[in-house]
Amino acid sequence: MANIYVGRQPIYDRDMKVFAYEILYRSGDVSAARVTDGNLATSQVLLNAIYEIGLDKLTDNRPAFFNLTRDFLMKDLDLPKEGVVLEVLEDIDITDDVTDAVRKLVKKGYRIALDDFVFEDKWAPLLEMAFVIKVEVPAVKPEEAAGLVAKLKPYKARLLAEKVETHEEYELYRNMGFHYFQGYFFCKPKVVEHKSVAPGQLAVLRLMAQIQSPKADVAELERVIATDPPLSFKLLKYLNSPGMGLRHRIQSIRQAVTYLGLKPLRTWATLLAMTNIKGKPSELTKTALIRAKTCEFWAEALKLPETDRFFMAGLLSTLDALMDLPLDEVIKELPLADEVVNGLLKGEGDVGRILGLVMQSEKGQWDKTANMERRTGVNFNELQMRAMIWADEQMREIGV
């Protein structure tokens, strides 16, 4: 059986918290990068997401949005009603039999979303039944989107802005009245006029710099962490969590170094310091964890030395969005190894090559990962799925 590449893209609510995930078909075969058989793609996504992987692992018990072709809409579906939202694609002709099929699904308890919505008469029969209406905002002008909001106000459906690329766009459509948001805006920094770090973020950055300093020995690292009581508490709580699997209870930072070593302790302290940045969606931290662990898995599979370099690069790759500054402005404040810095900023070396592959895969650009798979025999999708499940577990342990 061919490998199936399931994509997962978060859907945010108005508070920038993850409300749901859209589950997408992905293929690592360059020749099959585009979906040529919609029914086959839908079938593979549903089978793999629900029955092979499990929605609880894939979405952390949040709703899963699935694209349905016309043929699937007409079927007598047997899917978990509580966990899924079924999307009616924009290229489906809204005939009487399609409307009847959607009505039956709604009566059974399924929630329906209308994809790439444009206000046309053909959609009228479905508007009363829709749970979510998705608007591809790059395809409409802001004034047209505002008009859509006004026209759809009488209906109960929630409005979702698709392909939101920047924080400014998120704020624009949020103020316009949209309820949910989807796109890559969380990975791009908000424009800050003076390019200065806010006081709270500056404190976190300084703390991270102290933690990462190669001059910091055990005593210095213990002192640095101890000066931040919330960080000390979170770190000890995390290290003693079931997910870490340590046999003995850790009661001090010095004891943690004894059991873990200096490098792993720096890594976990850096991660927990990042979670102290206020006003940012938790998905940023999760994205960093998934990237970090996928990079580490790749390095292990390729038998590259010092896999902690790859983990750290993935972990720090969302700092631009967390700090609202260009990544080079943030990274220059941290005493990182040259190979990590060059990998993050220039895509150079093994670190940059693997981090680049991981970030491209997040956007569905599977051609290069497919080439790497063919050369190495490593199943990228399996590595990324393991990292995704691991990251979800860590987020629960951290309490973010």
HELIX and SHEET records of a PDB file:
HELIX    1   1 VAL A   30  ALA A   32  5                                   3    
HELIX    2   2 GLY A   38  LEU A   46  1                                   9    
HELIX    3   3 LEU A   47  ILE A   53  3                                   7    
HELIX    4   4 LEU A   55  THR A   59  1                                   5    
HELIX    5   5 ARG A   70  LEU A   73  1                                   4    
HELIX    6   6 ASP A   96  LYS A  108  1                                  13    
HELIX    7   7 ASP A  121  TRP A  123  5                                   3    
HELIX    8   8 ALA A  124  LEU A  127  1                                   4    
HELIX    9   9 VAL A  137  ALA A  139  5                                   3    
HELIX   10  10 PRO A  142  LEU A  152  1                                  11    
HELIX   11  11 HIS A  167  MET A  176  1                                  10    
HELIX   12  12 PHE A  185  CYS A  187  5                                   3    
HELIX   13  13 PRO A  199  GLN A  212  1                                  14    
HELIX   14  14 VAL A  218  ALA A  226  1                                   9    
HELIX   15  15 PRO A  229  LEU A  239  1                                  11    
HELIX   16  16 PRO A  242  MET A  244  5                                   3    
HELIX   17  17 ILE A  253  LEU A  260  1                                   8    
HELIX   18  18 LEU A  262  MET A  274  1                                  13    
HELIX   19  19 SER A  282  ALA A  301  1                                  20    
HELIX   20  20 ASP A  308  LEU A  316  1                                   9    
HELIX   21  21 LEU A  319  MET A  323  1                                   5    
HELIX   22  22 LEU A  327  ILE A  331  1                                   5    
HELIX   23  23 ASP A  338  LYS A  346  1                                   9    
HELIX   24  24 GLY A  349  GLU A  362  1                                  14    
HELIX   25  25 ASP A  367  THR A  376  1                                  10    
HELIX   26  26 PHE A  380  ILE A  398  1                                  19    
SHEET    1   A 9 TYR A   5  TYR A  12  0                                        
SHEET    2   A 9 VAL A  18  ARG A  26 -1                                        
SHEET    3   A 9 ALA A  64  LEU A  68  1                                        
SHEET    4   A 9 VAL A  84  VAL A  88  1                                        
SHEET    5   A 9 ARG A 111  LEU A 114  1                                        
SHEET    6   A 9 VAL A 132  GLU A 136  1                                        
SHEET    7   A 9 ARG A 158  GLU A 162  1                                        
SHEET    8   A 9 TYR A 180  GLN A 182  1                                        
SHEET    9   A 9 TYR A   5  TYR A  12 -1                                        
END                                                                             
